[in-house]
């Protein structure tokens, strides 16, 4: 019975915190979206790097740009040519919220990796 309760808790908690990796070739835009209801807190952190680097720092990492939009196309966050950033907002409408990334790739021979931690609801309190 205890194992069942653990699985039930994991199924409830896991969907609210997501770690996602994106690979961005040159001249490519990749978007992620999530359907959310009204009045949900969203917090995210993202960073860019080349896949062969273990260390994140502003001198060796590529830059990316990001745009976050509401279901009606309102811009909630935009950042240009950064290797790390964060954003937070509370939803004001129900629907699909979208985050789009594109690489400002200084090296055409390497794809840019983007790590994104997207948290919603109760997971934002951790």
C-alpha positions as CSV (number, residue, x, y, z in Angstrom):
1,X,0.0,0.0,0.0
2,X,2.9,2.4,0.8
3,X,4.3,1.8,-2.7
4,X,1.0,2.8,-4.2
5,X,0.8,6.0,-2.2
6,X,4.4,6.9,-3.3
7,X,3.4,6.4,-6.9
8,X,0.3,8.5,-6.5
9,X,2.3,11.3,-5.0
10,X,4.9,11.1,-7.8
11,X,2.2,11.3,-10.4
12,X,0.7,14.4,-8.8
13,X,4.1,16.2,-8.2
14,X,6.1,15.3,-11.4
15,X,3.9,17.1,-14.0
16,X,4.5,20.5,-12.3
17,X,8.3,20.6,-12.7
18,X,9.9,19.9,-16.0
19,X,13.5,19.8,-17.1
20,X,13.9,20.0,-20.9
21,X,16.9,19.9,-23.2
22,X,16.7,21.4,-26.7
23,X,19.2,21.1,-29.5
24,X,19.2,24.2,-31.7
25,X,21.0,23.9,-35.0
26,X,21.9,27.2,-36.8
27,X,19.0,29.2,-38.1
28,X,16.4,27.1,-36.3
29,X,13.6,28.2,-33.9
30,X,12.2,25.6,-31.5
31,X,9.1,26.3,-29.4
32,X,7.6,24.6,-26.4
33,X,4.0,25.1,-25.2
34,X,1.9,24.1,-22.3
35,X,-1.8,24.4,-21.7
36,X,-2.5,26.2,-18.5
37,X,-5.5,27.6,-16.8
38,X,-6.0,31.1,-15.4
39,X,-4.1,32.3,-12.3
40,X,-1.2,29.8,-12.4
41,X,2.3,30.9,-11.4
42,X,5.0,29.9,-13.9
43,X,8.8,30.2,-13.2
44,X,11.6,29.2,-15.5
45,X,15.3,29.2,-15.8
46,X,17.3,28.6,-19.1
47,X,20.9,28.4,-20.2
48,X,22.8,27.7,-23.4
49,X,26.0,25.8,-24.0
50,X,27.8,23.7,-26.5
51,X,27.3,20.0,-25.8
52,X,31.0,19.4,-25.3
53,X,31.4,21.9,-22.5
54,X,31.0,20.8,-18.9
55,X,31.2,24.3,-17.5
56,X,28.7,27.1,-17.9
57,X,30.3,30.6,-18.2
58,X,29.7,33.6,-20.3
59,X,33.1,33.4,-22.2
60,X,32.7,30.0,-23.7
61,X,29.0,29.5,-24.1
62,X,26.8,30.5,-27.1
63,X,24.0,33.0,-26.9
64,X,20.3,32.3,-27.5
65,X,17.2,34.5,-27.7
66,X,13.8,33.7,-26.2
67,X,10.3,34.9,-26.6
68,X,7.5,33.8,-24.2
69,X,3.9,34.4,-25.4
70,X,0.4,34.1,-24.0
71,X,-2.4,32.2,-25.8
72,X,-3.5,35.5,-27.4
73,X,0.0,36.4,-28.5
74,X,0.9,38.9,-25.8
75,X,4.7,38.9,-25.1
76,X,5.4,38.0,-21.5
77,X,9.2,37.7,-21.7
78,X,11.9,38.4,-24.3
79,X,15.6,38.2,-24.0
80,X,18.2,38.6,-26.8
81,X,21.7,37.1,-27.1
82,X,22.1,35.7,-23.5
83,X,23.5,32.4,-22.3
84,X,21.4,32.4,-19.1
85,X,18.1,33.9,-18.0
86,X,15.0,33.5,-15.9
87,X,11.4,34.6,-16.2
88,X,8.2,34.4,-14.1
89,X,4.6,35.3,-14.6
90,X,1.1,34.5,-13.5
91,X,-1.2,33.4,-16.2
92,X,-4.1,35.8,-16.9
93,X,-6.0,33.6,-19.4
94,X,-6.5,29.9,-20.0
95,X,-4.8,28.3,-23.0
96,X,-1.5,27.4,-24.6
97,X,1.6,29.4,-23.4
98,X,4.6,29.2,-25.7
99,X,8.3,29.7,-25.2
100,X,10.4,29.9,-28.4
101,X,14.2,29.7,-28.6
102,X,16.6,30.5,-31.4
103,X,20.4,30.3,-31.4
104,X,22.7,33.3,-32.1
105,X,25.2,30.7,-33.1
106,X,28.7,32.0,-33.4
107,X,29.9,28.6,-34.5
108,X,28.1,27.0,-37.5
109,X,29.9,23.7,-36.9
110,X,28.2,23.2,-33.5
111,X,24.6,22.9,-32.4
112,X,23.6,24.9,-29.3
113,X,22.0,23.0,-26.4
114,X,19.4,24.8,-24.2
115,X,18.5,23.5,-20.8
116,X,15.1,24.7,-19.5
117,X,13.6,24.2,-16.1
118,X,9.9,25.1,-16.4
119,X,8.0,25.0,-13.1
120,X,4.3,25.7,-12.5
121,X,2.0,25.8,-9.6
122,X,3.2,24.3,-6.3
123,X,6.6,23.4,-7.8
124,X,7.5,27.2,-7.9
125,X,7.6,27.2,-4.1
126,X,10.6,24.9,-4.0
